[in-house]
Amino acid sequence: MSDTTTTNSPEKILYCSFCGKSQHEVKKLIAGPSVFICDECIDLCTDIIQEELAKLPKEEGDDSLPTPHQIRENLDQYVIGQDHAKKTLAVAVYNHYKRLQYLPKPKKEKLDKDGKPVESSADKKESKVPAKAMVDGVELAKSNILLIGPTGSGKTLLAQTLARMLDVPFVMADATTLTEAG
């Protein structure tokens, strides 16, 4: 399954390196470095690759976001009580991630000849992270959560558990110097 020349013809007859069909038996024969592949083998390979990809688990971001019920069940495993806080956090976190999924994808920056980013007047008008995202006429507004409660009520544990579950970083800062008591 390589190039073959006939002694009677000055023209080289090319063969597919995979199936062995000649260039006259197929619609298209694509040449690579010392190999050839026909359109039929390309179609077959495409089908095989698509079947293999369908068997693979979906990557992160492909509807792998847990539902509010699943988030609350996970919190229930680590935090006792605080049912209202767990429900509220589960819904808020879910809505936050849904909002992130529907945000417009960042545009690639235009670069000048020196490789520096170039801003157009339209880019200056657009916010880098919009406070509201629109999806099919539905407004997805940004929201924040403030956990308030006495010492030992589980605020930090709730936040740490959520961070661990969602595999996101957790940062805690001491603000006692900002309060009247501190």
Backbone hydrogen bonds, N-H to C=O, Kabsch-Sander energy under -0.5 kcal/mol:
donor,donor_aa,acceptor,acceptor_aa,energy
4,T,13,I,-1.8
6,T,11,E,-0.6
13,I,4,T,-1.9
14,L,12,K,-0.6
16,C,21,K,-2.9
17,S,36,F,-2.9
20,G,16,C,-1.3
23,Q,14,L,-2.0
25,E,22,S,-1.4
26,V,22,S,-0.6
30,I,37,I,-3.2
32,G,35,V,-3.6
34,S,32,G,-1.2
35,V,32,G,-0.5
37,I,30,I,-2.3
39,D,28,K,-1.8
42,I,38,C,-1.9
43,D,39,D,-2.2
44,L,40,E,-2.1
45,C,41,C,-2.7
46,T,42,I,-2.5
47,D,43,D,-2.2
48,I,44,L,-2.2
49,I,45,C,-2.6
50,Q,46,T,-2.4
51,E,47,D,-2.1
52,E,48,I,-2.2
53,L,49,I,-2.5
54,A,50,Q,-1.8
55,K,51,E,-1.1
56,L,52,E,-0.9
62,D,59,E,-1.8
63,D,61,G,-1.3
71,I,67,T,-2.4
72,R,68,P,-2.6
73,E,69,H,-2.3
74,N,70,Q,-2.0
75,L,71,I,-2.2
76,D,72,R,-2.5
77,Q,73,E,-1.0
77,Q,74,N,-0.6
78,Y,74,N,-0.6
78,Y,75,L,-1.2
79,V,75,L,-2.9
86,K,82,Q,-2.5
87,K,83,D,-2.4
88,T,84,H,-2.5
89,L,85,A,-2.8
90,A,86,K,-2.5
91,V,87,K,-2.2
92,A,88,T,-2.4
93,V,89,L,-2.9
94,Y,90,A,-2.1
95,N,91,V,-2.7
96,H,92,A,-2.2
97,Y,93,V,-2.3
98,K,94,Y,-2.3
99,R,95,N,-2.4
100,L,96,H,-2.1
101,Q,97,Y,-1.9
102,Y,98,K,-1.4
103,L,99,R,-0.8
103,L,100,L,-0.6
110,K,118,V,-0.6
112,D,116,K,-2.6
115,G,112,D,-1.9
118,V,110,K,-3.1
124,K,120,S,-1.6
125,K,121,S,-1.2
126,E,122,A,-1.4
133,A,140,L,-1.9
135,V,138,V,-2.6
138,V,135,V,-2.5
140,L,133,A,-3.6
140,L,138,V,-0.5
141,A,139,E,-0.8
142,K,131,A,-1.6
148,I,146,L,-0.6
153,S,150,P,-1.6
158,L,154,G,-2.3
159,A,155,K,-2.0
160,Q,156,T,-3.0
161,T,157,L,-2.5
162,L,158,L,-2.3
163,A,159,A,-2.3
164,R,160,Q,-2.4
165,M,161,T,-2.5
166,L,162,L,-2.5
167,D,163,A,-0.7
167,D,164,R,-0.5
168,V,163,A,-2.3
175,A,173,A,-0.6
178,L,175,A,-1.6
179,T,176,T,-1.0
